[in-house]
Amino acid sequence: MGKIVIITGASSGIGKATADYLSRQGHTVFGTCRNPANYPKPDTYSLVALDITENESLETFVSYFRDNSIIPEVLINNAGVGITGPAEELPIPAIRAHFETNFFGPIALTQGLLPLLRKADNACIINITSIAAYSGLPFRSVYSASKSAFSIFTEALRMELRKAHIRVATIAPGDYATDIASRRHHAPVIKDSPYETIYSEALATMNSHVDKGSDPLEIAQTIEKIIFETHPKVHYLSGKWLQKFSVALKGIIPSRWYEKLISNHYNI
Ligand SMILES: NC(=O)c1ccc[n+]([C@@H]2O[C@H](COP(=O)([O-])OP(=O)(O)OC[C@H]3O[C@@H](n4cnc5c(N)ncnc54)[C@H](OP(=O)(O)O)[C@@H]3O)[C@@H](O)[C@H]2O)c1
């Protein structure tokens, strides 16, 4: 049976693939991005304006559903951005802006939509985090922190909403081939910084991982399974076997060994 689905960040990457897939499966999809006029009009779903960091935009978006008595049944908090840089050099305003998009924005949207989601039969909230949420990755400290914070937030939200029969889960993707690297905030490589060589090499490695990433359609299909799951798990990992295994490994091997593996992976 088709659901009414809201997915943020549907102009690109995982969000676009999911909006396209779910709408072709018969769901009514409202995808969002900051400026839909910048993109071709999708054939099978609506692409509507929403900047999750702007209160006015959030209010306009939520009131559209309220005023038109449209009850969303699924909310997918997918919009997000990357940020890279040495922890010592990342500007505090850039860190705050990053958390606005990856942490405060999706929470504000969830809060705004929950009164409507409560009216749906067995609503579902799926938060897109990252495998980076499970470890502090070098030169991605702030990204790991924002996704980790969102993941932990989700665990609490899930228990708070259990009696309201709203199912809540995260999907933590590994590397997927999307435009995330081009939208990412890159702290510049500073000449004569102690990180000049090590950071620029790690940056090249990170970008190559995204370029060689998996097909976002995988996530779209996982999302559809969760939507129809009576008792979804709280966390789903999605990606290549080794990326998923790294999460389990962290809990098993000594931290020194784990850090060595991660450092080798990033060539640092
Ligand atoms: N790709 C990966 O390897 C990977 C791995 C782990 C986790 N993830 C997570 O998966 C999600 C999707 O990433 P992606 O790889 O598909 O990235 P992407 O291709 O760069 O797409 C990001 C989407 O978020 C939207 N967005 C960004 N800032 C926004 C804001 N302030 N308000 C509303 N929408 C905003 C963008 O729309 P506009 O710019 O058009 O507004 C775009 O549609 C993110 O949460 C990301 O952290 C991705």
The ligand as a Gaussian input file, in Angstrom:
#p B3LYP/6-31G(d) Opt

LIG

0 1
 N       27.506000       9.503000       0.102000
 C       28.035000       8.863000       1.110000
 O       29.039000       8.151000       0.933000
 C       27.430000       8.963000       2.489000
 C       27.980000       8.173000       3.494000
 C       27.437000       8.228000       4.764000
 C       26.367000       9.057000       5.043000
 N       25.848000       9.838000       4.059000
 C       24.724000      10.715000       4.414000
 O       23.665000      10.523000       3.501000
 C       22.909000      11.735000       3.362000
 C       22.790000      12.088000       1.891000
 O       24.088000      12.331000       1.393000
 P       24.469000      12.250000      -0.161000
 O       25.729000      11.504000      -0.232000
 O       23.308000      11.829000      -0.964000
 O       24.847000      13.797000      -0.404000
 P       24.501000      14.823000      -1.582000
 O       24.469000      14.135000      -2.892000
 O       25.437000      15.968000      -1.391000
 O       22.998000      15.287000      -1.204000
 C       22.759000      16.047000      -0.054000
 C       21.343000      16.558000      -0.092000
 O       21.107000      17.342000       1.110000
 C       20.503000      18.570000       0.732000
 N       20.837000      19.639000       1.684000
 C       22.061000      20.061000       2.055000
 N       21.959000      21.068000       2.935000
 C       20.618000      21.291000       3.126000
 C       19.868000      22.184000       3.917000
 N       20.447000      23.112000       4.706000
 N       18.512000      22.122000       3.873000
 C       17.911000      21.198000       3.093000
 N       18.563000      20.324000       2.317000
 C       19.911000      20.367000       2.326000
 C       21.040000      18.858000      -0.655000
 O       20.137000      19.694000      -1.356000
 P       20.483000      21.171000      -1.913000
 O       21.978000      21.356000      -1.818000
 O       19.958000      21.116000      -3.304000
 O       19.694000      22.039000      -1.009000
 C       21.060000      17.465000      -1.269000
 O       19.800000      17.132000      -1.805000
 C       23.659000      12.781000       4.192000
 O       23.051000      12.902000       5.460000
 C       25.053000      12.193000       4.319000
 O       25.745000      12.667000       5.458000
 C       26.355000       9.811000       2.781000

